[in-house]
């Protein structure tokens, strides 16, 4: 009941927050290690403005799975249905594999007893060997999962949705974020932004609150399936002018976030898996090790998940697995106390992110307004007890939906970033980068010192941001982007360097302009951006050349006539001013300089022409020192290699072709299944009608019925024999043949029941019409008699036609 009320209040609060002038829709995806949730913002009349898209099983969250079975691709719930029988064909944990080196992924799948056939690709990342002819990268498999989310959204919104916001855990580094963006691109998504999970939760928390009278610090503590983090967020308000009126605008800023990327509910489940595996091995004996059977471990893990859920509400939970190993059943039970003992070290680890974020903040415990719990792992009673003990609080804050807070908050961001939907109530968001970044320069004549390694963005740098760095150099060079500290790297990262670029064109520009009068050394300007999604990139580079030249220009406000009439002595001060260096003239390219030079030449030419014809308005010239700045665009080529490298353009094209082919096969499969069901349904429904209703005997002969039933039996037999592997076209043809026989019968049956009612209605109207005409003669004598007679004549004609047709029908 509490959960239902919470969802109702959420709906009522967001319903008043949105306004739109279009029928567009946007969506958000909370992509987890095991599950994905999808929210849709759609302001069509009659629909809730923000809602969770349910799947084909009417569930609010879907398995983040993709499977390949008998040349068929299965996604979500369909893939989940075969995981116990074919664990080697169902691919999971894909979010935690993106952007990771092969060795890291191999360790992960081995620790989780996942029997995947993996190989190392050319980047050093993992590739999944589906069969002898097909390999898929993590990006491609994750794109399939995301395409499943897109289909859920389109079905829910009843229109094609392209704009998405996807949530990511805070520890995601550059490789993970870029890899996820590529997977989304392959899935046909237009990603408005990636958003850190804690920021999505903070949006959902703050959107319906007022912080104008009180600012507050809130910690969001999230334990999911594989990760745990704690984020400190500061909520406040500021005054702003809106249409000339001062209003209070809420905002929040992420102050810090700390995490354990290898701690989650899955760790607790693995402790149970190991415990029950040992118990089963002891029961069976004879050296049997159930861990060596992938199918047995898949069954055991599935049941352990249910056992863990039961222990959250009960002090004891049973476990039962039919035919766990070689037709041997396994039954056992475990107490909550024993479970807590198995996970003893995990409880202390779970406090580390919270302890770190509070210690680094310098805040006292009583300065923390709330510690909001989200994520399925926070439902474990022992974890709640440890948090209460550490925080010194008798109750924990659970005002948000533990499963849906992130995806609902991300949907608010999607609405705010979209063109067609805007929020009535504003909530400013200031998120920061989870990592600090440095830029390193390398090249000829570049010495390794503090000038070639500079801090580009400190940790928690505001998203998005622009950065600029300048280097005095005359040769081509390389730029490396790296994490600030080797002590804080994304999980699995083997090097702090995550991107490399070759910058060329500087040597050529230096050689071209070196003979000019340089007023300062040639330098290169580098422009970086840290996107809203937390992706750092080198956007452009320019060579900057400053030269100083003497240029002959007209004297200002001075002609031959006023020179003659003016004082013959021009002061030294004036002369000095005439020789003053003019202000910088910034030119974007060499063509701009040529234009300026041509302009000066034209002025000098005009001056010489005038000198041939003496005039009182003759212009005099003088030389002035001018500084000019040339900006030459430099060429940037990305040279990133290794597991963190993105898919190449060629690989993306190949991936798109492979996914399009799979999508086409899926569409054909769904169409075939639909037509097969239509044919099967028609056969059963028709036979049942003939068996249960005697009225069909009134509209068909016994020969017709017998022949039709024989055709139905023949189609039914074909359906379960040769028709098992038939195509969509064959099912449609069989159905068309049956309908050609049955539709006339069903039409006559419909007429049999509908005609009497229609005839009765017509006769009733004819009787009413006669009374109406009689009333006209009495109450409306001014009506022309020929017109009323015409009405009566038409009614008699219609009555005669009706009687004639009824007599024909009776025959």
N, C-alpha and C positions, 0 to 999 in steps of 0.2 A: 504493500500500500504506500509506503514511504517513497519507494522508487517511482511509482506511478504519479504521485503528487509532485515529485521533483521534475519529472518530464513534463507534466502539465504546466507547472510554473515556468519552466524553460520556454515552452511554446508560447505562453501568454506574454512573456517578457520580450521575446524576439519579434513577435508579431507587430509590436508597436515601434520597432526600431528601424523598419525598412520602408523605403519609398522608391518607386520606379516609374519610369515613363515608357517602358518598353516591355516586350514579352520575352526578354532574354533570360537565360538561366546560367548559373555558375555552380561549381561543385568543389568539394574538398575531399581529400583522401587521407585517412590516417593509416599509413602502411606500417604494419608491425612485422615481427619475425614470424609469427604464426597466423595472425588474423589481419584483415583489413576492414575498415569501416568507411562508409561513404555518406556524406551529407550533401543535400541539394538545396540551393537557394533559388526558388522559383515563385514568382509573384502572380501566377495565373489565378484568376478568380476561382474560388472554391477549393483552393489547395492551401495547406499550411505553408508559410513563407520559407521556413527552414525545417527540413525533415530528413530523417535517416532513410536511405534507399535500402529496402529489404531485398533479399535474394530470392531465388526460385523456391527455396524451402521456407520462405516467410521469416527468415532470421535477420537480425539487425547487424550481425557481423558475419563475415565469410572467410573460409580458410584461404590463406595466401599460398595456394598450391597450383601446380601445373603437372599434368601426367601425360604419358604417351602409352597407349595400350591398343594393340591390334590395329596399327596404322591410324589410330584415332587420337586426337588431342582432347584432353579433358581438363576443365578448369574449375576452381572453387569447390563446390559441394560434390560435383561429379568425381573430381580427383580424390577427394576425401573418402569417397565410398569404396575405393579399391586399395587404399593405403595398407591395410592389414594383409591383403592377399598378394599385392605386388609392390612391396616397399621400394624396390630398386627402380620402379618406373614413375614414382611420385616424387617430385622435386619440391623441397621445402627450404626454409631458412634463407631464402634468396636475398632478402634485404641485408642480411649480415654478411653476405659474400661479395656484394658489389664493391669494386675498387680495391679488393684485397689481393695480396700475392697468393700464388698457388699453394705454398707451404702452409699459410695461415688457414686457407679454406680446407685443405686436406686434414689438418688437425681438428678443425671444427666438425667435419662430417664423421670423422672417426670417433670423436668423443661422444657424438650423439647416436652412434650405431646406425648411420645412414649408408646404405650399400650402393652409393652412386659410383658409376664408372666415369672417372674424371681424368683429364690429361691437361698438360700445361700448354697454353697457346703461345704465340709469338711474342706477346707482351709480357709473359711471365704470370699471367692471370689464369684462372681456371676455365676449362671448357668441358662441357658435359657431353659424353659420347652416348647418344641415344640408341644408335644402331650402327651398322657398318658404314652407312652412307650419310648419316646426319650427326653433326656436332652443333651445340648451341652455346653461346657465351652467356654469362650471367645477365648481361644487359638484355639479350633477346628473351630469356626466360622471364625476367622481371617485366619486360614489355608485355608479355602474354598475360601476366597477372594483372597489370594495369589496364589492359584492354578489357579484361573481365569486369573491372571496376567501371570502365566507361560504359559497357553494355548495361550494367545495373543502373547507372545514372540515366541513360537514354530511355530505358524502359520505365523508370520511375517518373521522369519529367515529361515523358511523351513527346520529346523533341531531342534533336541532336545537340549535345552540350560539348563545347570545345575548351572552355576556359576552366583551369583547375589550380588549386593550391594544394600542395602535398606536404605533409608534416614529416619531419626527420628528427632523429634523436640528436641531442646537442653535441655529442662526440663525433658526429659525421665530419670527416675532413674534406679536402678538396677533391680527391679521387672519388669518394663516395657520392658527393653532391653532383659532380659532373656526370658520373656514371648513371645516376638516377635520372638526371635531366635527359640524357640520351635515351634511356629506356622509355621515358614518358614521350619523347619525340617519336620513337618507333611505334608507340601505342596510339599515336594520333592526337595527343594532348597538347594544348597550348598552355604551358605552365606559367601562370601569372607570377608565382613565387613559390619557393620552398619556405617553410616556416618551421622554426624550432618548436618541438613539442611543448615545451614549457610556455612559450609565447602564445601558442594556441589555447592552452589552459588558462593563462592569465587573461586573455581576451574574453573567454567565456565567463570567467569569474567577475571581471570588472564592468562588463557592458551594461548591466542593469543597476549599478551602484553609484552613489554620489560621494565624491571625495572632497567636495568644496569646503566642508567643515572639519575634515580630519584626513590627513595623509596616513598611510600605513605601510608597514613592511610585511609581506606575506611570503612564506616559503612553500613552494610546490614540490612535494615529495612523490616521485613516481617510480614504482617497481613494476616493470612489465614482464614479458616472458624471458627475456635474455639480458635486460639492462636495468640499472637503477641510477637515478640522478636526483639531485636536490637543487632547486633554483631559487635565488632570492630576488624578489620583485618589489619595487617601490611604487605604490599607487599614490597619486596626488592630483591636484587640479590647478589650472591657471585661468586667468581672465583674458578674454579675447573679444574683439569687436566683430559683430556679425550684423550686417545691414545697419550699422550705426549704433547698435545696442550692445552693451557689455554683457557677455554670457560667460558662465563657468564651463570650462572644457576639461573633462577627465583625461588622465594620461597614466601610463605606467612605463617604467624603465627597468630593464633586466640588469641588476647589479652584478650578479655572479651566478655561475652554475658549476657544479662539481658532479662527477659521475664515477660509476664502476661499470664499465662496458661489458663485463663478463659475469655479472651477478643478476639473477632474476628468478622468476618462478620455476623456470626450467631446471635450474640447479637443484631446487628442492625435489622436483620430480625425478631427476637422475639419481638422487640419494635413495629414493624409494625403489627405483628400477634396480639398482645394484643390490639393495637389501632383499628384494623378492627373487632376483635371479639367483642369489646365493642360497636362498631357502629352497627354491625349486631344484637346484643342482643337488642339494643334500637329500631331498625327498626321492629323487630318481636314482642317484648314485651311479655306479659303473663308469665314473669319469665323464659323465655327460656335462657339457657346458652350454647352456642355453644361449649364451652371448654369441656363439658362433653361428647362430641361425638368424639371419636378418628378418625373416618372416615372424619368427617367435618374438624377437625383440620389438618389432613393430606392434604386435598384438599386446605385449606387456606394457609398452609405453602408453598405448591408447587407454588401457584400463587403469593404469597408475594415475593418469590425469583425472579420471573420475574419482578415484580413491582420495586424491589430495583435495578435491572440491568438497567431498563428503566430510573430511576431517576439519574443514573450516567451520562447519556447523555442528559437528558431533565429536564426541570424545573417542569414538572407535569407528573404524570403517572396514568393510569386507572387500575382498578382491576375488574375482572369479573369471578365469579365462578358459574357454572350451578349446580343447586340442591345441594347447600352447606349443607342444613340441612332440612330434611323431605320435599324434593322436592321444597324447597324455594331457589330461585336464589338470588345471592348477587352481587350488582354492586356499585362501588364507585370510588373515585379517591383521590389522595393526592399530595400536592405540595412538592417540594424539601425543601422548607423552613420549612414546618411542620415536615417533616422527620428529619431534622437537629435539630429541637427543641425536638423531642422525644428522640433523642440520645445525648442530650447536655452533660451529664456527661461522656459519652463514649469518647468524643473527648479529654478531658483532660487526661483520663486514658491512651489513646493511646500514649501520649507523655512520660509516665513514663519510659518505658524501654529505650528509646532513651536518656532521661535526665540522667538516672542512669549510663548508659554505658559511657557517656561523662564525667560526674562528677567524676567517679572512675578512669577514664583514666588520668585525669589531663591535658588533651589537650585542647587548645583553639579552638574555632570554625574555625578559619582560617587555623588551622593545619589539618583539615579534608579535604582530597582531594575530596571525593564524598560521598554522602549518596544514595546508590542504593536501589530502591524500588522493592520489589518482593511480590508475593501473590495477590490473587484476591481482598482482602479488600482494597488494596492501590489505587484502581481505584475510590473510592468514593471521589468526589470533595471536600467535607468539610474536610476530613482527609488530603488531599493534601494541602489545604489552611492552616490548623493548623501546619503542618510540615514546610511549607514555612515560616510561621510567626515565629515559634520557631528557625529555622535555620538561619533566616535572609537572605533567598535566594529567588530570583525571579523565579528560575526554579529548579525543582527536577531532580535527575539523574535516568533515566529509560533506561539504555543501555542494560538491560537484559530482556529476555522474562519473564514476571511476572509469567506465569504458568509453564514454562518448564525449567527455569534456573537450578533448583535444580536437576531434573532428568537427564539433560544433563551433568551437572558437576559430578554427581555420576557415570555416565557411563564412564567418563574419569578415575575415580578412579578404576572402575571395570577392565578397559582395562589395567591399570598399575599394578594391583594386579594379573592379570591372567598370566598363563604360555605361552599362545600362541599369545598374542597381546601386543605390547609395544608402548609407545609414542615416537615419534621422538623428540618432544619438551618436555623438562622436566619442571615440576613445583613442587617444593618441598612443602609439606604440613605438617605443625606442628599444630595439633589440640590439645585441652586440655579438661580435664574432667570438666563438668559443676558444679560438687560438689567436696568438699574436703572430705577425708575419714580418720577415726581413727580406730585403732585396740584396743580392750579391752580384757583382759585376766582374767579368773576367775577359781578358783580351790582351793583345800586344801592348807592351809598355804600361800595363795597369798593375800597380803594386798592391798586394793584399794588405789593406789597412782599413781603418774605420771609414774612409771615404768610399771604399768599394763594397762595404757591408754596412747597410743602414737599416735601422728599424723603420719599417714601412707602416705598420698598423699594430698598436699594442693590443693586448688581449681585451676583449669587450669593446672593441672599436665599434662605433655606431654603424648600423646597417640601414641604408646603403651609404657609401662614402666614396669620395674621389681623392686620389693622392697624386702628388707631383714630386719628382726628383730630377736634379740636374747634375751632370758630370762634365768636367772640362777634359775633353779628349778629342783626338783627330783620327782615330782608327776605328774600324768595325770591331764590335765586341759582343759578348754574350751576357744575357740577363738570366739569373736563376732566382726563383721565388721559393722561399723555405719557411718552415715553422720557426718561430722565435726561439723555442727551447727544445732541446732533444729530450728533456725530461717530461715533456707534454706533447706526445704525438698521438695521432689517431690509432686505434687498435690495428695491429698488423703492419703498420708503416715501418719500413726498414731504414728509411733515410728521411732527414728533415726536408730535403729538397723535393718539391712536388711539381715544379714546372720549369722548363728551360726555353729560352727564346734566343734566336740569332738576329742581331740588329745589324743591317748592312746599309751601305750608301753614305756613311759618314766619311770614310776615307776618300771616296770620289768627290764629295762636296768640299772636303778640306783641300784636296789638290787643286780643285777648280778655283777656289777663292784665295789660296795662299799667297798669290802674287799681288793681291789687292792690299790696300793700307788697312790692316786689321786694327781695330781700336781695342779689342779684347780677345782673349783666346777663344777658339772655336769650342762650342760645347754641345752636348746632346740633352734634350729635355725628354723625360720619360713620363707618360701619363698612365696611371693605374686606376682601376675601379674595384671596389668591393661591393658586389651587387646585393640586392635585397635578399637573395637566396644564399648569401654568404660565400659566393664564389669570387676569388681574387684573380684578376687578369691584367696583362699589359695591353692597353688598348691602342696606343699610338706612340710614335717617337719622332722627334724633329731635330734636325741639325740647325743650330742658331749661329749665324755668322754676322758679326757687327763690323762694318768698315767706315772709315772717315775719308771724305774726298772734298777737294776744292771744286766748287760749282759756280759758274758765272750766272748771276741772276739779276733782274732789273732792280734798280734802286727804287725804294718805295717813296711815293709822293715827291719825286724830283724830276724836273724837265730841264731842257736847255735854257728856257726863258727864266725860270725861277732860280736856276743856278747863277745866271748872269746878274740877276738882281739881288741875289742873296749876298751875305757877307763873304768876302773873298777868303776869309780864314775859317776853315772848318776845324773845329776843336779836335784835339787828340782823343777826347772822350768819344765823340761821334765816330771818329775813324775806328776806334777800338770796337765800338758797337757793331760797325759794319763788318768787322772780321770775326764777330762772335759765332761760336758753333751753335747751329740751330738745334732745336729740340729733336729728339729721335723721331725718325720716320720709319715706322714699322711696315715692312712689305712682306706679304705672305709668300711670294714666289719671285723668281727671277724675272718673270714677265712683267710684274709690277714695276720693277726697277727699270726695265726697258722703256715702259710707258713714261716714267718720270724723266728719263734721259731724253726721250724723243720730244717731250714737252719743252724741256729746257732748250733743245736744239732749235725747235720752232721759234721760241722767243728770241734766241740770238739771231736767227735768220731774219726775223721781222725787224730786229734792231738794225742789222746791216742794210737791209733794203731801205729803211727810212733814212739812213745816213747818206745815201746817194741823192736824196731829195731833201735838202735842208728844210726844217720846219721848226716852229716855235714849240711844238709838242714832242720833239725828239726825246726818246727814253735813253737814259744812261744806265750802264750795267756796272756790277761790282762782283768780286769773288767772295764767296762765303764758304765756310767749312761746314759740311753736312755729314751727319751720322746716319747710316742706313743699316737696317736689320733685315737679313734674309732668313727665311724659315724654309728649310728643305725637308719634305717628308722622307722618313727613313723606312726601309722595308723591314717588316717583322715576320720571321718564320718560326713557328713553334717546333721545338725539338724534343719535347717531353717523351721519354721512353719508360718502359717498365710497366708493372701492374697498374700504376696510377694513370697511365696514358689512356686517353679516350679512344673509342673506335675510330678508325680512319674513315675518310669519306667513302672510299671504295667498300670498306666493311659495312658501313651504314646502308649503302645502296643494296648490297647483297642481303643484309638482314631484312630490309624492307620487302624485298622480293620474296624471301622465305616466309615472312609473316603474312604477306598478302595471300600466298598460296595456301597456307594453313587456314587463314580466315575464310577463303573460298571453300575449302573442304569442310570446315565447320558449318558454313551456311548450307552447303549441299546436304550434309548429314542431318541438320535440323529440319530442312525441308523434306527430306526423305522420311524421317521419323514422323513428321507431322502428317504427311500424306498416308503413311502406313496406318497411323492411328485413325485417320479419317475413314479409310477403307474398312478397317476392323470395326470401328464404331458403327458405320453404316450397315454392315452385315448383321451385327448383333441386334441393333435397334429395329431393323426391318423385320427380322425373323420373329422378334418378340411381339411386334405389332400384329403380325399375321396370326400368331399363336394366341394372343390375349383378346383381340377385338374381332367380333363377328360382323361389325359394320363394313369391313373390307369386302365381305361377300356380296354386299349390295352394289359395289362399284366395280367388281371384277368377276370374271368367270373362274370356275374351278381350274380350267386348263391354264388360264393366265397365271393363277397363283402357284399352281404346281410347277409350271415351267420356270417361274421366277425364283421359287425356293430352290430348285435344282441349280440354277445359276449362282445363287448365294452360297450353297454348299460347295460348289465347285471352286468359287473364289476363296472360300474359307480354307479349303484343303490346300489350295495353291499358296495361300498366305503363310501357312506354317510349314511348308516344304520348300518348293522352289522359290517362293517369294521372300525367304529369309534374307537373301542378299540382293533383292531386286533394287532397281533404281527408282528415283522419284517419278520419272516418266512412266514406268511400268505401273506403279501404284495408281497414278492419275488415270491412266488408260483403263485399268480394271474398274475403277470407280465410275468413270464416265459410261462404260458399258452397262453397269448395273443401274445407274440413274436413268439411262435412256429407257429402261424397262419400267422402273419403279416410279419415276416422276409422274407419268400420266395417271397412274393408279392413285397416288397420293393427292394429285390435283383434284381428281373426281371425289375422293374422300373429303377433302376440304370443302368442295362445293356442296357435298351432301349435308354437311353440318351448317355451312354458312348461308346456303340458299334459302332455307325456310325462314330464317330470321330476316333476310333481306326482303322476301316476298311479303312477310307479315308487316314489315315497316312500310312497304309501298302501299299495301291495301289500307293500312291505317291512315296514311296520308290522303289517299283518295277519298275516304270517308270524311275526313276533316275538311277537305277542299270543298265538298258539296255544302257543308254547313257554312263555310266562309262565304261562298257565293250567295247563299240565302240571306246571310247577314248584310251583304252589300245591297241587296234589293230592298231591304227594310231600312237600314240605317244610312245608306249612301246612295240615295236615288239619283244623284247627279252623275254617277258613273255611266258612261255610254253602254247601252245594252249590247251593241255589237261586240264590244270588248269582253263583257262578261260571258256572252255566248261563246266567244272564241276560247275562253278558258275552259268552259264546260266541254266543248268539242274536243279540245286537246286531252282532257282527262279521260273522256270516253275512248279516244284512240289508244291512249296508254293502257287503259283497263283491258281493252280487247287484245292488245299485244301481249299483256301479262297472262291473260287466260289462255291464249294460244300457246305460249311458251310452256306454261305449266302442263298443259295436256300433252305436249310433245315430250316433255321431260318424264312424265309418268310412264310413257311407253318404254 
